[in-house]
Amino acid sequence: MKNNEELETIISKAFTKSLIRFSTLAFIILVCSWAFLPFLPILLWALVLAIALYPVRLFIEKKTSWTAARSSTIIALFGVLILGIPTALIGNAFATNVLLAFDAYEAGTLVVPAPTESVRDWPIIGANLYEVWQEAATDFASFVQQRQPQIKGLLNWFVETASGAAKSVFLLIGAIIIAGIMLAWAQPATLSIKKIFISFSDEKRGEELHKLTTATIRQVAIGIIGIAFLTAMVFGLTVNFASVPAAPLLTIVALVFAICQIPVTLVAIVASVLLWSGNDTSTLHNTIFTILMIAASLTDNFLKPLVLGRGLAVPMPIVLIGAIGGMMSGGILGMFIGAAFLAAGYQVFMAWVASENDDIVEAATSESKQHIEE
């Protein structure tokens, strides 16, 4: 009886200590997560950018013999300028046009152009759109008074969408700056992450998983996100030069389609319909720019095999699920992060499964050899 009581006491003390340790550790993790969670999207995006831009830093250092800090600073400044200047120009033009339209409405001089007859032939929405458009063109003041709830809801949606896009742009600018800092400290960070991978497995496998994760994120960032940006940029410039209505909106839709692996040609077809429905351009102009828009929408079809064909074995549904799920969870930036990290996670998981199977096969082979020798 005495031994049983001592055993119960020992077990009770050990359980109490374990419970206290677990509770303390859980509390620390919870507080750290609570403090770190608001910064998680921008830091993940900065990590993707840093991994993708690391070869650029090495190239600059090789050509100029600059230090890592100077090369990283140049990359960050260049990225901020590339993103910030067009954003400032678009924002200024948008604000100016909105203010001019509001002043014209207050003065009673705002005029909506009448729709063309071809609008009636648009599939599904053509007839209803023509009637609403014609009503607005006939008496815009009366149109606004009669449809105030719908217009208010549309304006609220537009303001929320614009503010969300602006937030994503500013987050991306912040991510570029943080990525520049990460690039300056790339070597120490690489060693730390490699140690984390090794701690979860062994030295050989941890180093292999670290290399695989880095290579996958870099190839997804360049081969999918980078090409999507390039495709959307080429398509947006073409649509803008063609004077297609709602060119910025079509460019954003093209970017989303390109990242989600949906053909951008669908957006080019819509842009072509809008181009041909107007009366301000000639037939030659419309024909030339229709061909150019279709060609611009196929940019990713030419570039993607060149980049993704170099060892990236991620099925497109994985990238699609990551992009759509990331967009549903974190907006535009979440779409980029989801595509990159889900693809990397898939690659790492499949590599781990393959390595485990190899170990089982090796163990079974060695065991069978022992039986044969016996």
Disulfide bonds with the S-S distance in Angstrom:
none
